[in-house]
Amino acid sequence: MSQSTYTVEGMTCSHCVSSVTEEVGQIAGVQNVDVDLATGKVTVTSDTDLSIDDVRAAVTEAGYQLAS
């Protein structure tokens, strides 16, 4: 198992959390997505290391962006 943490900008409510969780959760190999609304931290547990491009695309699809 691999665990990675990302910072997502623009989330303000529980709907934001749901959107990010759903989109990131659809990436192949993802087992769990934990979003902390207060900090913007998204912790992803997966079978293998994830591509940052895949995570960025999922977060963008949800309507948000990864912090640089």
Residue pairs with C-beta under 8 A, 6 or more apart in sequence:
1 31
1 45
1 46
1 47
2 45
2 46
2 47
2 48
2 49
2 50
3 43
3 44
3 45
3 46
4 43
4 44
4 46
4 49
4 50
4 55
5 41
5 42
5 43
5 44
6 41
6 42
6 44
6 55
6 59
6 66
6 67
7 39
7 40
7 41
7 42
7 66
7 67
8 20
8 35
8 40
8 41
8 42
8 59
8 64
8 65
8 66
8 67
9 40
9 64
9 65
9 66
9 67
10 16
10 63
10 64
10 65
11 17
11 20
11 35
11 37
11 40
11 64
12 37
13 37
14 37
16 37
16 62
16 63
16 64
17 35
17 37
19 62
19 63
19 64
20 33
20 35
20 42
20 58
20 59
20 62
20 64
21 33
21 35
22 62
23 58
23 59
23 61
23 62
24 30
24 33
24 42
24 44
24 55
24 58
24 59
24 62
25 33
26 58
27 44
27 46
27 50
27 54
27 55
27 58
29 46
29 47
29 48
29 50
30 44
30 45
30 46
30 50
31 45
31 46
31 47
32 44
32 45
33 42
33 43
33 44
33 45
34 42
34 43
34 44
34 45
35 41
35 42
35 43
36 42
36 43
40 67
42 59
44 50
44 55
52 66
55 66
56 65
56 66
59 65
59 66
